[in-house]
Amino acid sequence: MSSLLLGGLTGLCAELGDLVKQQMSVSFDASGQRLHVCTTCTFTAKVTSNLRSHVEAKHLGGLMYKCSMCLFQAKTWQTMLGHTRKDHGVTQYKS
């Protein structure tokens, strides 16, 4: 699997962010409620971050985030954030 090292975890890699955004769209259901739609499959989410996690985990061909402080790797940015909070005590991130 490929890895993406986030230098000091200072922000989401722009390249990966662009790949994710290319697979995200917005639509509205029959009641007019906003839906975030995966353009690769039929997955929909009410919250953008849920769609982002879906795309990262299911459609990026094994691309992984790699922790800059240990050997941990994760498929999603949210999983990496949880790891750095829990295992390394990191509580703030720069965008």
DSSP file (Angstrom, degrees, kcal/mol; ACC not computed):
  #  RESIDUE AA STRUCTURE BP1 BP2  ACC     N-H-->O    O-->H-N    N-H-->O    O-->H-N    TCO  KAPPA ALPHA  PHI   PSI    X-CA   Y-CA   Z-CA
    1    1 A M              0   0    0      0, 0.0    62,-0.1     0, 0.0     2,-0.1   0.000 360.0 360.0 360.0 144.7    0.0    0.0    0.0
    2    2 A S        -     0   0    0     59,-0.3    62,-1.3    60,-0.1     2,-0.3  -0.433 360.0-147.5 -76.6 155.3    1.1    3.5   -0.7
    3    3 A S  E     -a   64   0A   0     60,-0.2     2,-0.5    -2,-0.1    62,-0.2  -0.926  10.6-154.3-126.6 152.2    1.7    5.9    2.2
    4    4 A L  E     -a   65   0A   0     60,-2.4    62,-2.9    -2,-0.3     2,-0.6  -0.959  15.6-151.2-124.4 109.8    1.3    9.6    2.6
    5    5 A L  E     -a   66   0A   0     -2,-0.5     2,-0.9    60,-0.2    62,-0.1  -0.715   4.9-150.9 -84.7 123.2    3.5   11.1    5.3
    6    6 A L    >   -     0   0    0     60,-1.3     3,-2.0    -2,-0.6     2,-0.4  -0.832  23.6-124.2 -95.8 104.9    1.9   14.2    6.8
    7    7 A G  G >  S-     0   0    0     -2,-0.9     3,-1.1     1,-0.3     4,-0.1  -0.276  85.7 -26.9 -53.7 103.3    4.9   16.3    7.9
    8    8 A G  G 3  S-     0   0    0     -2,-0.4    -1,-0.3     1,-0.2    59,-0.1   0.605 103.7 -87.3  65.5  11.2    4.2   16.9   11.6
    9    9 A L  G <  S+     0   0    0     -3,-2.0    85,-0.3     2,-0.1    -1,-0.2   0.912  82.1 149.0  53.5  46.9    0.5   16.4   10.9
   10   10 A T    <   -     0   0    0     -3,-1.1     2,-0.3     1,-0.3    -1,-0.1   0.558  63.8 -27.5 -88.0  -7.6    0.2   20.1   10.1
   11   11 A G  S    S-     0   0    0     84,-0.1     2,-0.3    82,-0.1    -1,-0.3  -0.923  76.4 -67.5 171.1 165.9   -2.6   19.7    7.6
   12   12 A L        -     0   0    0     -2,-0.3     2,-0.0    83,-0.1     5,-0.0  -0.568  60.7-104.4 -73.0 129.7   -4.3   17.5    5.1
   13   13 A C     >  -     0   0    0     -2,-0.3     4,-2.6     1,-0.1     5,-0.2  -0.319  23.9-137.5 -56.4 129.5   -2.2   16.9    2.0
   14   14 A A  H  > S+     0   0    0      1,-0.2     4,-2.4     2,-0.2     5,-0.2   0.878 101.1  54.0 -60.7 -40.0   -3.5   19.1   -0.8
   15   15 A E  H  > S+     0   0    0      2,-0.2     4,-2.1     1,-0.2    -1,-0.2   0.938 111.6  43.7 -61.4 -47.0   -3.1   16.3   -3.4
   16   16 A L  H  > S+     0   0    0      1,-0.2     4,-2.5     2,-0.2    -2,-0.2   0.907 111.6  54.5 -65.5 -41.3   -5.2   13.9   -1.4
   17   17 A G  H  X S+     0   0    0     -4,-2.6     4,-2.5     1,-0.2    -1,-0.2   0.898 108.4  49.5 -58.4 -40.9   -7.7   16.5   -0.6
   18   18 A D  H  X S+     0   0    0     -4,-2.4     4,-1.9     2,-0.2    -1,-0.2   0.906 109.3  51.6 -65.3 -41.7   -8.1   17.2   -4.3
   19   19 A L  H  X S+     0   0    0     -4,-2.1     4,-0.5     1,-0.2    -2,-0.2   0.912 112.4  46.3 -60.2 -42.7   -8.6   13.4   -5.0
   20   20 A V  H >< S+     0   0    0     -4,-2.5     3,-1.5     1,-0.2    -2,-0.2   0.936 110.3  52.1 -65.3 -47.3  -11.3   13.2   -2.4
   21   21 A K  H >< S+     0   0    0     -4,-2.5     3,-1.6     1,-0.3    -1,-0.2   0.820 100.3  63.1 -61.6 -31.8  -13.1   16.3   -3.6
   22   22 A Q  H 3< S+     0   0    0     -4,-1.9    -1,-0.3     1,-0.3    -2,-0.2   0.742 105.0  47.8 -63.5 -22.1  -13.2   15.0   -7.2
   23   23 A Q  T << S+     0   0    0     -3,-1.5    16,-1.8    -4,-0.5    17,-0.4   0.181  99.0  86.2-105.1  16.2  -15.3   12.1   -5.9
   24   24 A M  E <   +C   38   0B   0     -3,-1.6     2,-0.3    14,-0.2    14,-0.2  -0.942  47.2 166.2-122.0 141.2  -17.8   14.2   -3.9
   25   25 A S  E     -C   37   0B   0     12,-2.1    12,-3.3    -2,-0.4     2,-0.4  -0.933  27.9-126.0-143.2 164.4  -20.9   16.0   -5.1
   26   26 A V  E     +C   36   0B   0     -2,-0.3     2,-0.3    10,-0.2    10,-0.2  -0.949  33.3 158.7-117.7 138.3  -24.0   17.7   -3.5
   27   27 A S  E     -C   35   0B   0      8,-3.0     8,-3.3    -2,-0.4     2,-0.4  -0.823  31.7-121.0-141.8 179.5  -27.6   16.8   -4.2
   28   28 A F  E     -C   34   0B   0     -2,-0.3     6,-0.2     6,-0.3     5,-0.0  -0.991  19.4-134.7-130.9 139.8  -31.0   17.1   -2.6
   29   29 A D    >   -     0   0    0      4,-2.5     3,-2.1    -2,-0.4     6,-0.0  -0.185  43.3 -84.0 -82.3-177.7  -33.4   14.4   -1.7
   30   30 A A  T 3  S+     0   0    0      1,-0.3    -1,-0.1     2,-0.1    -2,-0.0   0.781 130.5  51.1 -60.0 -29.4  -37.2   14.4   -2.3
   31   31 A S  T 3  S-     0   0    0      2,-0.1    -1,-0.3     1,-0.0    -2,-0.0   0.435 121.5-105.6 -89.4   1.6  -37.9   16.5    0.8
   32   32 A G    <   +     0   0    0     -3,-2.1     2,-0.3     1,-0.3    -2,-0.1   0.506  69.9 148.1  89.3   4.9  -35.2   19.1   -0.1
   33   33 A Q        -     0   0    0      1,-0.1    -4,-2.5    -5,-0.0    -1,-0.3  -0.564  52.8-110.9 -76.9 136.2  -32.6   17.9    2.4
   34   34 A R  E     -C   28   0B   0     -2,-0.3     2,-0.4    -6,-0.2    -6,-0.3  -0.424  35.9-169.7 -67.7 135.0  -29.0   18.3    1.3
   35   35 A L  E     -C   27   0B   0     -8,-3.3    -8,-3.0    -2,-0.1     2,-0.6  -0.984  19.4-139.9-127.7 139.7  -27.1   15.1    0.6
   36   36 A H  E     -CD  26  45B   0      9,-3.4     9,-2.3    -2,-0.4     2,-0.4  -0.890  29.9-159.0 -97.7 125.0  -23.4   14.6    0.0
   37   37 A V  E     -CD  25  44B   0    -12,-3.3   -12,-2.1    -2,-0.6     2,-0.4  -0.878  18.0-131.9-117.6 134.3  -23.0   12.1   -2.8
   38   38 A C  E     -C   24   0B   0      5,-2.6   -14,-0.2    -2,-0.4   -15,-0.1  -0.708  13.4-154.7 -77.4 127.7  -20.1    9.8   -3.8
   39   39 A T  S    S+     0   0    0    -16,-1.8    -1,-0.1    -2,-0.4   -15,-0.1   0.526  90.4  55.0 -83.0  -4.6  -19.6   10.1   -7.6
   40   40 A T  S    S+     0   0    0    -17,-0.4     2,-0.2     3,-0.1    -1,-0.2   0.762 121.1   0.9 -96.5 -30.8  -18.0    6.7   -7.8
   41   41 A C  S    S-     0   0    0      2,-0.2    -3,-0.1    -3,-0.0    -1,-0.0  -0.640  87.3 -83.4-140.4-163.6  -20.8    4.6   -6.1
   42   42 A T  S    S+     0   0    0     -2,-0.2     2,-0.1    -5,-0.1    -3,-0.1   0.315  75.8 130.6 -95.3   8.6  -24.3    5.0   -4.6
   43   43 A F        -     0   0    0     -6,-0.1    -5,-2.6     8,-0.0     2,-0.3  -0.387  31.8-179.3 -66.1 135.8  -23.1    6.1   -1.1
   44   44 A T  E     -D   37   0B   0     -7,-0.2     2,-0.3    -2,-0.1    -7,-0.2  -0.954   5.7-173.1-131.9 155.5  -24.8    9.2    0.3
   45   45 A A  E     -D   36   0B   0     -9,-2.3    -9,-3.4    -2,-0.3     3,-0.0  -0.991  28.6-143.0-146.0 150.2  -24.3   11.1    3.6
   46   46 A K  S    S+     0   0    0     -2,-0.3     2,-0.4   -11,-0.2    -1,-0.1   0.699  92.6  56.0 -81.9 -21.2  -25.9   14.0    5.4
   47   47 A V  S >> S-     0   0    0      1,-0.1     4,-1.4   -11,-0.1     3,-0.7  -0.938  77.2-138.8-119.1 133.6  -22.5   15.2    6.7
   48   48 A T  H 3> S+     0   0    0     -2,-0.4     4,-2.6     1,-0.2     3,-0.2   0.882 102.0  57.8 -56.4 -42.5  -19.5   16.0    4.5
   49   49 A S  H 3> S+     0   0    0      1,-0.2     4,-2.3     2,-0.2    -1,-0.2   0.833 102.8  54.3 -63.1 -31.6  -17.0   14.4    6.8
   50   50 A N  H <> S+     0   0    0     -3,-0.7     4,-2.0     2,-0.2    -1,-0.2   0.900 110.4  46.1 -67.7 -39.5  -18.8   11.1    6.5
   51   51 A L  H  X S+     0   0    0     -4,-1.4     4,-2.7     2,-0.2    -2,-0.2   0.908 110.9  53.2 -67.9 -40.9  -18.6   11.2    2.8
   52   52 A R  H  X S+     0   0    0     -4,-2.6     4,-2.6     1,-0.2    -2,-0.2   0.934 109.9  47.4 -58.5 -46.8  -14.9   12.2    3.0
   53   53 A S  H  X S+     0   0    0     -4,-2.3     4,-2.4     1,-0.2    -1,-0.2   0.897 111.2  52.2 -62.0 -40.3  -14.2    9.2    5.2
   54   54 A H  H  X S+     0   0    0     -4,-2.0     4,-2.6     2,-0.2     5,-0.4   0.947 111.3  45.8 -59.8 -50.0  -16.1    6.9    2.8
   55   55 A V  H  X S+     0   0    0     -4,-2.7     4,-2.4     1,-0.2     5,-0.4   0.922 113.6  49.2 -61.4 -45.6  -14.1    8.1   -0.2
   56   56 A E  H  X S+     0   0    0     -4,-2.6     4,-0.5    -5,-0.2     6,-0.2   0.914 117.9  39.8 -60.1 -43.7  -10.8    7.8    1.6
   57   57 A A  H  < S+     0   0    0     -4,-2.4    -2,-0.2    -5,-0.2    -1,-0.2   0.821 128.5  26.7 -77.6 -32.1  -11.5    4.3    2.8
   58   58 A K  H  < S+     0   0    0     -4,-2.6    -3,-0.2    -5,-0.2    -2,-0.2   0.727 124.9  31.7-107.1 -25.0  -13.2    2.9   -0.3
   59   59 A H  H  < S+     0   0    0     -4,-2.4    -3,-0.2    -5,-0.4    -2,-0.1   0.359  88.4  84.4-125.2   8.0  -12.0    4.6   -3.4
   60   60 A L  S >< S-     0   0    0     -4,-0.5     3,-1.3    -5,-0.4    -1,-0.1   0.191  92.5-116.5-102.5  19.1   -8.4    5.8   -3.1
   61   61 A G  T 3  S-     0   0    0      1,-0.3   -59,-0.3    -3,-0.2    -4,-0.1   0.814  73.9 -46.5  59.9  37.3   -6.7    2.5   -4.1
   62   62 A G  T 3  S+     0   0    0      1,-0.3    -1,-0.3    -6,-0.2     2,-0.2   0.524  86.4 157.9  86.5   4.8   -4.9    1.8   -0.8
   63   63 A L    <   -     0   0    0     -3,-1.3     2,-0.3   -62,-0.1    -1,-0.3  -0.452  23.4-164.7 -63.4 132.8   -3.5    5.2   -0.2
   64   64 A M  E     -a    3   0A   0    -62,-1.3   -60,-2.4    -2,-0.2     2,-0.4  -0.916  22.3-126.7-125.3 147.4   -2.7    5.5    3.5
   65   65 A Y  E     -aB   4  74A   0      9,-3.5     9,-2.4    -2,-0.3     2,-0.5  -0.765  28.7-152.3 -83.8 136.4   -1.9    8.4    5.9
   66   66 A K  E     -aB   5  73A   0    -62,-2.9   -60,-1.3    -2,-0.4     7,-0.2  -0.955  14.2-122.9-116.2 128.3    1.3    7.7    7.8
   67   67 A C        -     0   0    0      5,-2.7     3,-0.3    -2,-0.5   -60,-0.1  -0.446  10.5-147.9 -65.4 134.6    1.9    9.1   11.2
   68   68 A S  S    S+     0   0    0    -62,-0.3    -1,-0.1     1,-0.2     3,-0.1   0.502  95.5  51.9 -81.7  -3.0    5.1   11.2   11.4
   69   69 A M  S    S-     0   0    0      3,-0.1     2,-0.2     1,-0.1    -1,-0.2   0.575 122.0  -3.3-109.4 -12.8    5.6   10.1   15.0
   70   70 A C  S    S-     0   0    0     -3,-0.3    -1,-0.1     2,-0.2     0, 0.0  -0.837  85.0 -81.0-157.4-166.4    5.4    6.3   14.7
   71   71 A L  S    S+     0   0    0     -2,-0.2    -3,-0.1    -5,-0.1     2,-0.0   0.395  77.3 128.7 -91.6   3.2    4.7    3.5   12.3
   72   72 A F        -     0   0    0     -6,-0.1    -5,-2.7     8,-0.0     2,-0.3  -0.305  36.2-170.9 -62.8 139.8    0.9    3.8   12.4
   73   73 A Q  E     -B   66   0A   0     -7,-0.2     2,-0.3   -70,-0.0    -7,-0.2  -0.969   2.6-172.8-130.5 149.3   -1.0    4.1    9.1
   74   74 A A  E     -B   65   0A   0     -9,-2.4    -9,-3.5    -2,-0.3     6,-0.0  -0.987  28.7-140.7-142.4 149.8   -4.6    4.8    8.5
   75   75 A K  S    S+     0   0    0     -2,-0.3     2,-0.3   -11,-0.2    -1,-0.1   0.770  88.6  46.5 -78.1 -27.0   -7.0    4.9    5.5
   76   76 A T  S  > S-     0   0    0      1,-0.1     4,-1.8   -11,-0.1     5,-0.1  -0.880  73.9-131.7-123.2 151.8   -8.8    8.0    6.7
   77   77 A W  H  > S+     0   0    0     -2,-0.3     4,-2.7     1,-0.2     5,-0.2   0.878 109.7  56.3 -61.7 -40.0   -7.8   11.4    8.0
   78   78 A Q  H  > S+     0   0    0      1,-0.2     4,-2.2     2,-0.2    -1,-0.2   0.890 106.2  49.7 -63.0 -38.9  -10.3   11.1   10.9
   79   79 A T  H  > S+     0   0    0      2,-0.2     4,-2.3     1,-0.2    -1,-0.2   0.902 111.0  50.0 -65.0 -40.3   -8.7    7.8   12.0
   80   80 A M  H  X S+     0   0    0     -4,-1.8     4,-2.6     2,-0.2     5,-0.2   0.910 109.2  51.3 -65.3 -41.5   -5.3    9.5   11.9
   81   81 A L  H  X S+     0   0    0     -4,-2.7     4,-2.1     1,-0.2    -2,-0.2   0.927 110.3  49.3 -60.4 -44.2   -6.5   12.4   14.0
   82   82 A G  H  X S+     0   0    0     -4,-2.2     4,-2.7     1,-0.2     5,-0.3   0.907 111.0  50.6 -60.4 -42.6   -7.9   10.0   16.6
   83   83 A H  H  X>S+     0   0    0     -4,-2.3     4,-3.2     1,-0.2     5,-0.6   0.935 110.7  47.4 -61.0 -47.8   -4.6    8.1   16.7
   84   84 A T  H  X5S+     0   0    0     -4,-2.6     6,-2.3     1,-0.2     4,-1.0   0.848 114.4  47.7 -68.2 -31.7   -2.5   11.2   17.2
   85   85 A R  H  X5S+     0   0    0     -4,-2.1     4,-0.9     4,-0.2    -1,-0.2   0.957 120.9  35.6 -67.8 -49.7   -4.8   12.5   19.9
   86   86 A K  H  <5S+     0   0    0     -4,-2.7    -2,-0.2    -5,-0.2    -3,-0.2   0.929 129.1  29.9 -72.4 -47.2   -5.0    9.2   21.8
   87   87 A D  H  <5S+     0   0    0     -4,-3.2    -3,-0.2    -5,-0.3    -1,-0.2   0.725 133.7  25.1 -91.1 -22.5   -1.4    7.9   21.3
   88   88 A H  H  <<S-     0   0    0     -4,-1.0    -3,-0.2    -5,-0.6    -2,-0.2   0.439  94.9-121.7-123.5  -2.4    0.6   11.1   21.0
   89   89 A G     <  +     0   0    0     -4,-0.9     2,-0.4     1,-0.2    -4,-0.2   0.674  53.2 158.2  71.0  16.8   -1.4   13.7   22.9
   90   90 A V        +     0   0    0     -6,-2.3    -1,-0.2     1,-0.2    -2,-0.1  -0.628   7.6 163.3 -76.4 125.1   -1.7   16.0   19.9
   91   91 A T        +     0   0    0     -2,-0.4     2,-0.4     1,-0.2    -1,-0.2   0.544  54.3  55.1-120.3 -12.1   -4.7   18.2   20.4
   92   92 A Q        -     0   0    0     -7,-0.0     2,-0.4     2,-0.0    -1,-0.2  -0.970  57.0-172.5-128.0 142.9   -4.2   21.1   17.9
   93   93 A Y        -     0   0    0     -2,-0.4     2,-0.3    -3,-0.1   -83,-0.2  -0.988  18.9-134.5-131.6 139.7   -3.6   21.0   14.1
   94   94 A K              0   0    0     -2,-0.4    -2,-0.0   -85,-0.3     0, 0.0  -0.724 360.0 360.0 -89.8 143.3   -2.7   23.7   11.8
   95   95 A S              0   0    0     -2,-0.3   -84,-0.1   -84,-0.1   -83,-0.1   0.474 360.0 360.0 -84.0 360.0   -4.7   23.9    8.5
